[in-house]
Amino acid sequence: MSEFVNSKFVKKISEIIYTSYTHGWDERNGGNVSLRIDGADLADYADVKKVNKTIDLGFDARTLAGQ
């Protein structure tokens, strides 16, 4: 199994963020970019359900659970 950090998803989002920065649409480390990935697309990656860190969001996000 592969690490998700080496996935096509991370590569593509990195390209989008870099393009945004080079066009002056965003500061280098700012802004918000989201990518919704279907669970089936994660099957080839190791430990995608392992929780490494928990952060209090300050609001109830349970409606997004499992997405």
Stockholm file with secondary structure:
# STOCKHOLM 1.0

chainA/1-67         MSEFVNSKFVKKISEIIYTSYTHGWDERNGGNVSLRIDGADLADYADVKKVNKTIDLGFDARTLAGQ
#=GR chainA/1-67 SS CBCGGGSHHHHHHHHHHHHHHHTTSSCTTCSCCCCCCCGGGGTTBTTTTCCCCCCCCSSCCGGGTTC
#=GC SS_cons        CBCGGGSHHHHHHHHHHHHHHHTTSSCTTCSCCCCCCCGGGGTTBTTTTCCCCCCCCSSCCGGGTTC
//
